[in-house]
Amino acid sequence: YYINIYATFGMVGVFCLTVRSIFMATHRLHASTKIHHQLVTSVLKAPVSFFDITPIGRILNRFAADMDKIDMELTQSLGQGVGTIFSVMGAAAGIIAATKGTMMVPLIPIGYFYWIVQKWFRKSSTEIQRVESITRTPIFTDFSQTLSGVSSIRAYGEKKTFFGKCLTSFDVNNAAYIMTMLVNQWLSVRLDVLGGEYEGLLRERGRGEVSFHLTHHTTQ
């Protein structure tokens, strides 16, 4: 009897995951197609002065890296966001049911600290990601210029010069990318510390089952 119930829940879970995957793929395809169409239309209708002041690498960056984020990262980020919301709701429901709402009071100051941390993180992360995007532009610019002038580069023997310039552009972009990873780790450490403090408070109150429930949801 119980095995049948468990198997039913498993089949329902597989069905829900399949529906979610199809929905995410359709959403990603629609968003990518729409944004790519608008981007192509804007570039083709741009005046000549736009191409005089805008590096070709920046345009290629929009078509390459930015579209890649929409195709690959947008769906993953959306799925993680939805999963996090349901995990938080499940953990909060377990705490309320086990403590009759008494342990929700400490969540008010902890929530305030969470808000301060995300405020600092969003400001820094936005600027660092902007810098990472800007430093990626010279890579596409150098690549495009090298392809268009490869015969002249070989004729004058400047292969090492252009190769060194390309490596320098990669180093600068990698430095900005590493800063992005460091900012994410900065956020992860502070969120883990705040979550660990609240879990320790639950353990001190003798609510081991609540602590286990909270840990189970936060590690999913």
C-alpha positions as CSV (number, residue, x, y, z in Angstrom):
1,Y,0.0,0.0,0.0
2,Y,2.6,2.5,1.0
3,I,4.9,1.5,-1.8
4,N,2.1,2.3,-4.3
5,I,1.7,5.7,-2.7
6,Y,5.4,6.3,-2.9
7,A,5.5,5.2,-6.5
8,T,2.6,7.5,-7.3
9,F,4.4,10.5,-5.8
10,G,7.5,9.5,-7.8
11,M,5.6,9.4,-11.1
12,V,3.9,12.7,-10.3
13,G,7.3,14.2,-9.6
14,V,8.7,13.0,-12.9
15,F,5.7,14.3,-14.7
16,C,6.1,17.7,-13.1
17,L,9.8,17.8,-13.9
18,T,9.0,17.0,-17.5
19,V,6.4,19.7,-17.8
20,R,8.8,22.2,-16.1
21,S,11.6,21.3,-18.5
22,I,9.3,21.7,-21.6
23,F,8.0,25.0,-20.3
24,M,11.6,26.3,-19.6
25,A,12.8,25.2,-23.0
26,T,9.9,26.9,-24.7
27,H,10.3,30.1,-22.6
28,R,14.1,30.1,-23.4
29,L,13.6,29.7,-27.1
30,H,10.9,32.4,-27.3
31,A,13.0,34.9,-25.3
32,S,16.1,34.2,-27.3
33,T,14.3,34.5,-30.7
34,K,12.6,37.7,-29.7
35,I,15.7,39.4,-28.3
36,H,17.8,38.3,-31.2
37,H,15.3,39.6,-33.7
38,Q,15.1,42.9,-31.9
39,L,18.9,43.1,-31.8
40,V,19.4,42.4,-35.5
41,T,16.6,44.9,-36.4
42,S,18.3,47.6,-34.2
43,V,21.7,47.0,-35.7
44,L,20.5,47.0,-39.3
45,K,18.5,50.2,-38.8
46,A,21.3,52.0,-36.9
47,P,22.8,55.1,-38.6
48,V,26.3,55.1,-39.9
49,S,27.4,57.3,-37.0
50,F,26.6,54.4,-34.7
51,F,29.3,52.2,-36.2
52,D,31.8,55.1,-36.2
53,I,31.6,55.4,-32.4
54,T,30.8,51.8,-31.4
55,P,33.6,49.2,-31.6
56,I,32.7,46.2,-33.7
57,G,33.7,44.0,-30.7
58,R,30.9,45.5,-28.6
59,I,28.4,44.5,-31.2
60,L,29.8,41.0,-31.5
61,N,29.7,40.8,-27.8
62,R,26.0,41.4,-27.8
63,F,25.4,38.7,-30.3
64,A,27.8,36.2,-28.8
65,A,28.1,36.4,-25.0
66,D,24.8,38.1,-24.1
67,M,22.8,35.8,-26.3
68,D,24.7,32.8,-24.8
69,K,23.6,34.0,-21.3
70,I,20.0,34.1,-22.4
71,D,20.2,30.6,-24.0
72,M,22.1,28.9,-21.2
73,E,21.9,30.9,-17.9
74,L,18.5,32.5,-18.0
75,T,16.6,29.2,-17.7
76,Q,18.9,27.8,-15.0
77,S,18.7,31.0,-12.9
78,L,14.9,31.1,-13.2
79,G,14.6,27.4,-12.2
80,Q,17.0,28.0,-9.2
81,G,14.9,31.0,-8.2
82,V,11.7,29.1,-8.2
83,G,13.2,26.2,-6.4
84,T,14.6,28.5,-3.7
85,I,11.2,30.1,-3.2
86,F,9.6,26.8,-2.6
87,S,12.4,25.6,-0.3
88,V,12.1,28.8,1.8
89,M,8.3,28.3,2.0
90,G,8.7,24.7,3.0
91,A,11.3,25.5,5.7
92,A,9.1,28.3,7.1
93,A,6.0,26.0,7.1
94,G,8.0,23.4,9.0
95,I,9.3,25.9,11.6
96,I,5.8,27.4,12.1
97,A,4.2,23.9,12.5
98,A,6.9,22.7,15.0
99,T,7.3,25.8,17.1
100,K,3.8,27.2,16.8
101,G,5.3,30.4,15.3
102,T,7.5,31.3,18.2
103,M,10.7,30.8,16.3
104,M,9.6,33.1,13.5
105,V,10.3,36.1,15.7
106,P,14.1,35.8,15.3
107,L,13.6,35.8,11.5
108,I,12.8,39.5,11.6
109,P,16.3,40.7,12.5
110,I,17.9,38.0,10.5
111,G,15.7,39.0,7.5
112,Y,16.9,42.6,8.0
113,F,20.6,41.4,7.9
114,Y,19.8,39.4,4.7
115,W,18.4,42.6,3.2
116,I,21.5,44.6,4.0
117,V,23.8,41.8,2.6
118,Q,21.8,41.6,-0.7
119,K,21.8,45.4,-0.9
120,W,25.6,45.5,-0.8
121,F,25.9,42.5,-3.0
122,R,23.6,43.8,-5.8
123,K,25.5,47.1,-6.0
124,S,28.9,45.5,-6.2
125,S,27.8,42.6,-8.4
126,T,26.1,44.9,-11.0
127,E,29.2,47.0,-11.4
128,I,31.6,44.1,-11.5
129,Q,29.5,42.3,-14.2
130,R,29.4,45.6,-16.2
131,V,33.3,45.7,-16.0
132,E,33.5,42.1,-17.0
133,S,31.3,42.8,-20.0
134,I,33.3,45.8,-21.0
135,T,36.6,43.9,-20.7
136,R,35.2,41.2,-23.0
137,T,34.7,43.7,-25.8
138,P,38.4,44.1,-26.8
139,I,38.6,40.3,-27.2
140,F,36.0,40.3,-30.0
141,T,37.5,43.5,-31.4
142,D,41.0,42.1,-31.7
143,F,39.7,38.8,-33.1
144,S,37.7,40.6,-35.8
145,Q,40.5,43.0,-36.7
146,T,43.0,40.1,-36.9
147,L,40.7,38.1,-39.2
148,S,40.2,41.1,-41.5
149,G,43.9,42.0,-41.6
150,V,45.6,38.6,-41.3
151,S,47.4,39.0,-44.7
152,S,48.9,42.4,-43.6
153,I,49.9,40.9,-40.2
154,R,51.8,38.1,-41.8
155,A,53.4,40.4,-44.4
156,Y,54.9,42.7,-41.7
157,G,55.7,39.8,-39.3
158,E,53.5,41.2,-36.5
159,K,52.0,37.9,-35.4
160,K,53.7,38.0,-32.0
161,T,52.4,41.6,-31.4
162,F,48.8,40.8,-32.1
163,F,49.1,37.5,-30.2
164,G,50.4,39.3,-27.1
165,K,47.7,41.9,-27.4
166,C,45.1,39.1,-27.5
167,L,46.6,37.4,-24.4
168,T,46.5,40.8,-22.5
169,S,42.8,41.2,-23.3
170,F,42.2,37.7,-22.0
171,D,44.1,38.4,-18.8
172,V,42.1,41.6,-18.1
173,N,38.8,39.8,-18.8
174,N,39.8,36.8,-16.6
175,A,40.7,39.2,-13.8
176,A,37.2,40.7,-14.0
177,Y,35.6,37.3,-14.2
178,I,37.5,36.1,-11.1
179,M,36.2,39.2,-9.2
180,T,32.7,38.1,-10.1
181,M,33.3,34.7,-8.7
182,L,34.8,36.2,-5.5
183,V,31.8,38.4,-5.0
184,N,29.5,35.4,-5.3
185,Q,31.7,33.6,-2.7
186,W,31.4,36.7,-0.5
187,L,27.6,36.4,-0.6
188,S,27.7,32.6,-0.1
189,V,29.8,32.9,3.1
190,R,27.6,35.5,4.7
191,L,24.4,33.7,3.8
192,D,25.8,30.4,5.3
193,V,26.8,32.3,8.5
194,L,23.4,33.8,9.0
195,G,21.6,30.5,8.2
196,G,24.0,28.6,10.6
197,E,23.3,31.1,13.4
198,Y,19.5,30.6,13.0
199,E,19.9,26.8,12.8
200,G,22.1,26.9,16.0
201,L,19.4,28.9,17.7
202,L,16.8,26.2,16.8
203,R,19.1,23.5,18.2
204,E,19.5,25.3,21.4
205,R,15.8,25.5,21.8
206,G,15.6,21.7,21.5
207,R,13.9,21.7,18.1
208,G,16.1,19.1,16.5
209,E,13.5,18.0,14.0
210,V,12.9,21.6,12.9
211,S,16.7,22.1,12.5
212,F,16.8,18.9,10.4
213,H,13.8,20.1,8.3
214,L,15.5,23.5,7.8
215,T,18.8,22.0,6.8
216,H,17.1,19.6,4.4
217,H,15.4,22.4,2.6
218,T,18.4,24.8,2.5
219,T,20.7,22.1,1.0
220,Q,18.4,21.2,-1.9
